[in-house]
Amino acid sequence: MILRMLWPIWALAILLGPALALCVWSLVRSRRTHDGTTGAWVRRTGMVVATLVIGLTPALPAETDQVQSNAEVFFVVDRTGSMAAEDYNGEQPRLEGVRHDIGAILEALPGARYSVIAFDSQATRQLPLTTDSRAVRAWAETMRQEISYYSAGSSIDRPIGAMTDSIRGAAERNPGNVRIVFFMSDGENTDGDNSSSSGETRSFAELNDVVDAGAVLGYGTPEGGQMRQYDGTENSGAGSDAPYITDETQPGSPPAISRIDEGNLRQVAEQLGVEYSHRVQPNSIEHITGGIDVEEIAAADGRESVHTYRDVTWPAAAALAALVAWEAFYLGGRTRRLKEVAS
């Protein structure tokens, strides 16, 4: 038997503690003075105790139900300026690869709930969990790189806070669901802006226990690519004639070159407990999504089974109803006698 606590213990203590103390004190007093109210205070004490039992809600284990585990897919997308580097599938920006892969994942994992977290100078949840895959596609189609003027460099651990809030929150709300994370980045870590007070990069391992499957998808090449400046208008950024972002640390400020950092990406994959895949062209992702079986993942740790309990408050409820009826009858008779005396 367990106590399921219909009300918090503090609420029970505040509401019923004084009432129980009053009843016990009055019961002891009536027995000492023999004023004829002992039976009434025994009844009232019983009413408080029955209410307390209902509040504690004792329950016995019942049958085990089989439930359907749903997939929750989290896209974590790097939108820093380096993701506009033109070395994907020839000379396309890396974000084109992200667009293609998001669409392919949506097709491979239909019927799931999807969420998008993007990070550049800061990490934000772009879409909360939704079953509307069209909203995710629309976001991917309109996604652009960060405005160059506001760029604060790349920090691969920047989305950890937003991921923790979203993924752990989902795990608390629906613990039976399977959480799948696709981390999409070029792995660059070009500044010291991270969440660690010591200045060290935070580990994604703190999310390992709530991530069931997924992959880290890496974009870019070792040779690297140049990036167009983006000012928020249609005439700038990838696919435009806007000037390239320059490297101010080099003599003459030549165009900056962004190169994939697969070491960082493999480390993130290892910390999350998922595989890493290098994405250089729009080919199939079957090797990533084909091995994700939601029902199998849920069955592996028993999430497909939910233990239920049967409340056994009915004896206390029946006793409370009887005592209340008795108290009403007692008070009714006492009221009639007082009226007769008064008349």
C-alpha positions, 0 to 999 in steps of 0.5 A: 500500500502507498499514500498517493496524497490527494492534498500536500502534507502541509495543506493537511497539517494546516487544515486538519491539524488544528481541528484534530487538536481541538477535538482531542482536547475537547474529548479529554475535557468532556470526559473529565467534566462529565458534561455529556458531550463525550459522544459528540466529540468522539464523533467529531474526532472520527470525522476529522480522522476520516477526512485525513485518511481521504487526504492521504489517499491510501492505494493498492497496486492494480493492473499494469497498463500498456501505453503508446510511447510517442516520439519527441524530436528536438532539432538543435540548429547552429545559425552562427555566421559560419553556417553560411560558409559556402562549402556544402554540396559544392559552393552552397551554404551549410544551412542548405544542408540543414534545410535538406536534413530537417525535411528528410528527418520529418519524412522519416519520423512522421507523426512525432512531436517536433521542437526547434532550438536555434543558437547563434549569439544566444540560444532560443526555442524557436518552436515548442513541441508540436505535431505540426510538421508544416510549421517546422518545414516553414521555419527551416525554409525561412531560416537565415544566418545570424546578422553579421553585425551582432555576431559574438562568435561560435560557442558549441555549448551555448544551447545547453541551457535551452536544451536542458529546459526543453528536453528535461521539461518534456521528460517530466511532463511525459516520461513515457515518451522517447526523446530524439535529438538532432544537433546540427552544427559545424562544430566551430568554437571561436569564442570564450562565451560559455556557461561555465564559470571557469571558462571551460566548455560545458559538457552535453553529458548532463543531458545524456540520461534524457536523450534516447536517440538521435545524431550529431550532424556536421556540416562543412569541410576541412578545407573550409569556405567563405561566408557572405555578410548578412545585414537582415535584408534580402540583398545580403547573406548566402546567395547574394553579392554581399561582400564576404566576412573578413578576418581582421586578425590577418594582414590585409583582412582577407575573407575569413575561412570557416572549417568544420571541427569534427573533433568537437562534433564527435565529442558532443555525440559521445557526450549525448550518447548518439552517433555522428554523421558528416553531411557534405551533400544532400544524400539519404539519412536512412543510416541515421533514422533507420535504426530509431525504433520508438517502440523498441526504445520504450520497451528496453527500459519498461516505459511502455508499461505503466503501473497503476494504483487503486485508491481505497478511500471508500471506507473512510468516505463511507464512515465520514458520510455516516458521521456527518449524518449522525452529527446533523441528526444530533445538531437538529435534535439539539436545536429543537430542544433549545427552541422548546426551552425558549418557548 
